[in-house]
């Protein structure tokens, strides 16, 4: 078997890249170790930046998003019970975000892949990358047989725990990481949202977030300990704590949760994100805390940048491929900075003493009053330009 680009992983980075390459007339084959139901069913991000909305529109895959997504012009922050709103559209030249779950985005991408006959190999076991510094090829097992796929390039879109990043020699890569000393306990419940827009809360007990998936389905989070277990958080305790942290202006409706999980937080970047014929995208290259809603959106921007560079290469202009790593990482580090800053502002750390707590309160008060700082916040939240 042969293809121009072998894409490892059928998550957001891999499928966006496959669709973008097809638009440029470049043949790609996607290898995924799980089945479609597993990939599509993973509960992940729910906030799409303006750039991600634009990419879906350019691909002609935005019909369901426009019909079902919840368009937001602003967001709300709470400091010890007092809420204020940042008008992101007004502060960023009309750019917005939309609440549309990753599960829905993946459904749209998979449906279009079926319609467009994009080659996706599911249940590909023991995937291995070979000769990434020379003439690359990929091997795997499926249906009791060994398979080989020769290619010109490999796109590693297989996440933080995948094989792609590990295929780069340790001597040729450098990693930067911060593991946070807390997690997020999240629930899904069929109750109306606490507000028409998201609420991020800083409370002396810790962070809380009120999000949503639809007008009748809500997603809530509270900061919790790294060693907390889901069993430690029965619904009654969760609702008591999230209501306290969000404050009196949030209209929290209680109801039984049907999904509950704990997510650890980390910041992670590997450099470079190209080695020979191998390119890293999405979580294979970088992780951001979910505070700034950047994970899926960075995967999309990676896919756009690599697709553009490969299109230039196939058009006889190879130089953009050499700049993919620097270009992608420049945007990644800006997103890492925003997520790091926002996480530090809104969470309670073990070292958050009385002085540090006062600094958080002062920073939030300044953000509430300063149009300049609100502009910086809005520009980062809705997504910085790709260039």
N, C-alpha and C positions, 0 to 999 in steps of 0.2 A: 504494500500500500504506500501511496505517496500523497503528500499535501504540501502546500506552501508554508503554512503556519500550523504547528501542533499546539493546541491550547490545553493546558493541564488544569482541569477544574471547571465545573459548569455553574459556579456561583455568579454574582453580579459582574465581576471583572471579566470573567471568561465569556459570558454570553453577550455582554455589551460589546466586547472586542470582536466576537464572531460576527455579530450583526453589522458592526461598522466596517469590518474588512470586506464583507460581502458587498456592501454599498460601493466600495472602491474596486470591486472586481477581483479581490484576492481570496483564494480558496483556503479555508481553515477547517480543521477537524478538532472537535472537542472530546477530551477523554475525562470521564468522571467516575470516581470509584464507588459512588453510591447510586441509588436509583432516583428518578425524577421526583417521586413523591417525597423522599427524604429532603432533597435539596430545596424543593419548593415550599415545604412545610416548616422550615426553620424560622422561628420567631426572632426577627432582628429589627433593624432600623425602621423608622416610620416617617422621618422628615427628609424631604428631597429639596436640595438647593435649586436655585433658578437654572444653573447650568445643566443639572440632571434633567430637569423638566424640558429644557431646550433640546437636549440630545434625544430624549424620547419622542419629542415632536418631529425632529429632523428624520428620525427613523420611521415615522408614521405609526408609532406605538403608544400614542398618548390618549386615545379615545376613552378608555376606561378610567385613566387617571383624571382626565378633565371632568368626567361624569361623576366619579365617586370620591375623588380626593377633596380634601378640605384646604382651601387656599387661605393662607395667613399673611396678613400685612404686618403683624407685629408679634411681640411676645411679652410675657410678664415676669417680673422678678419680685420676690418677697424677701424682706429683711426683717426678721423677728415679727412677723405678722402684718407688716405694712407692705402693700403691693403697689408697684408702679409699672407702667407700660412703656416699652420702647417701640416706636413706630418705625419698623425696619424699612418699609416701602418709602416713606418720606425721607429717611436718612440715607438711602442707598440708590437713589435715582429710579425708584419704582420697581426694584427687584424684590421678589417675594420667595416664600417657601410654601410647600404643599405637604400636607400630611397624607401619605399614601404608603402603606406598609410594604416592606421588602417582599413579603409573601406575594402581594399583588403584582409588584414589579416583576418578580420571577415568573409568575403565571403568564404575564403578557409576553415576556421574552421567550418562554418555552413554546407557547402557542404559535408565535410568529416563526420560531425555528422549525416547527412541524410544517407550517404552511410553506415556508421558503425552502424546505428540505435541507436545512443545515445539518451536516453530519455530526451527530453526538453519540458517542459510545458510552453507555451507562454500565455500571458494575464492572469497571475495568480494574482488575486486581493486580497488585505488585507492579505498578507502573515504574519504569526506570528510564532515566535520561542518559543518553550516551553521546560521547564525543561532542560536548557542547562548545568546545573551543575549535572544532574542525567541521566535519560534515555530520550534523546532528541526526539522530534518530531516536525513537521512543519505542520501548517494548512493554507489553503487558499481557496478562492472562484473562481470558473471558470464555465462558462456555466450554471449559476444559481444554482450550487450545492456547498456544502461544502466538502472539501477534507482534508485527513490527510495522512502524510507520516512519518512513523517511520524510525529511522535511528540510526547509531552508532555515526556519527559525522556530524557536520554542517560546511560548508565553506561559510563564509560571503564574497561574491564578488559583493555586490550590491552598491558600490560607496559611496561617501562622504555623500550623503543625504539618504542613505538606512537605513534599520531597524537593520542590524546586529550589528553594533558597539553600537547602543543604547540599545541593549539587554543585554549588559554587565553592571552590576550595576556601578553607578558613583563612588561608594566607592572603586571599584576594578580596575579602569582605570585612567590614567593620560594623558592629552593631552598637546601638545606643538605646538604653532602656531605663524606664522608671516604673517600678511596680508599686501601686498605691496600697496603703495599709487599711483598706476597707473595700467593700463590695456594694453592689446595688441589688436589693431585693425587688423584683418586679412582679406585678400581677396583671392579668387581663380579667375584666369583668364586664358583663352586659349591663352597664349602667351609663347614664348620660355623662358627658364630660363635666368636669368641675368648672370649666370656663370655656369660652368659645376659642381661646388661644391657649398655648402651652403656659404653664406656670412653673418656674424654677424657684425653689425656696431655700434660703439659708436660715437655719434655726440652730439654737444652741445644742439641740439634740442631734443635729446632722442635717444632711441634704434631703430634699424631697422634690419630686417632679410629677406634675399632673399632665398627662398627654392623652391622646385619643386615637382611635382607629376609624371611627364613624360617629355619627350623631347618637348612636345607642351603645357603642362599645368603647371602653376607656382603658388606658394603660397608665398605671401608677407605679412609682418607684420610691423607695426610701433607702438612704445609706444604712448599711449594716456592717457588722464585724466580719472579718475574713473567715472566722471559724463558726459563724452562725450557720444553722441548718434550717431548711425550709420548715421542718417540724417545730422549730422555735417560734415561728411566726404564723399562728392560726389567724384566720381572717379578722377576728375581733381585735386582736392586738394590732394587726396591720392598719385597719381602718382608724383605730384610735390614734396611732402614731402619725399617719399621713395627714389626718385632719388637723392635728396639733401643729405640725410643721408647716403646712400650707397656709394656715391662718384663717381668720374669720371671713375674708372676702372670697375664698374658694367655696364653691357650692358642691361639696362632696356628697354624693349619693352612695350609700353602702349597698352591697349585694354580694352574693357568693362569687368567689374567684373560680375560674375554670382553667387557669394556667398560672403557675407560680415558679419562679426560678431565681437563682442568685448568680450574678455576673461579677467576676473579678475585674478590676480596672488596671490597665497598664498603658504606658506610652512606649512605643518601640519603632525604631527605624533601622533598616540595614542599608549600607552604602558599599558599592554602587548598586544600582538596580538593573545593570546589564553586565553580563560576562559572556564574551564571545557571541554565540547565537542565541543565548538565553536572556530573556527579559522578565523581570518580576513586576507584578501588578497587584494592587489591592492588599489584602492582609498578608500575603506572602512577603510583601516589602515593608509594610508599616501597619501599626495599630495605634488608634487614638482612643482616649477615654470617650465614652458615649455622651459626655456632658455637652459637647458642641455639635453632635449629630453629623460627624464628618466621615465615618467609616465607609458607607456605601458610596457617598459622593466622591470621595477620593478615588475609589475604585473606578468610577465612571471617568473621572478626569484622566487617570492613568490610561484607560482604554482609548480615549479620544487621542491622547498624545501619541501613543504607540501606533494606532491606526493611521494617523496622519504621517508619521515618520516612515512606516512601511509603504504607504502609498507613494511617498516621494521616492523611496528606494526603487520601487518597481517602475517608477517613471524615469529612472536613470539619474536620480539625484540622491546619492547614498549618504551625504553629510548629515541630514537630520537624524539618522539612526544613531550617530555618534553623540548627539546632543540629547537623546531621550532621557538618559539617566539624570543629567543636570537639570533639565527642564522639569521633569516630574518631581524630583526631590526639592526643587525650589518651592513648589506649591505645597508639597507634603510638609515641609518644615514650618511654613506659615500656618497651616492647619494645626500642626502639633503645638505651635506656640499659643494659638487661641484656645485650644482644648485644655492645655496645661494651665493657662491663666484662669479660665472659667472654672475649671475643676478646683483650683486652689482658692478661688474666691468663694465658692458655694459650699464647700465641704468642711467638716470638722476633722482635723488631723490629730494624732496623738500629741503632737507638740503645740497644738493650738491652746496657748495659755491665755490669760486675760488680755495681755497686750496684743497678741495676734488676733484675738477675737475683735478687739476694738478696731484694728486695721481693716478687717473685713467689713465691718459696719461702716467705717469711714469711706472705704472704696465704693461700696454700694450707694452711699449717700451722694458721693461725687458723681457716680454714673447716673443717678436720678436727676441731677441738676445740670450736667454738662452736655450740651448739644454735640460738642466735639467728640467726647468719649462715646456717646450714643452712636455717632456716625461710624466710629471705629468698630464698635460692637456690631452694628447692623451690617457693615460691609463684610465682616468676617462670617457672620452667621448665615447670611444669604449666599455666601460663596464668593471668593475672590476670582478675578478673571483667570483664564487658563494661561495666559502669557505673562 
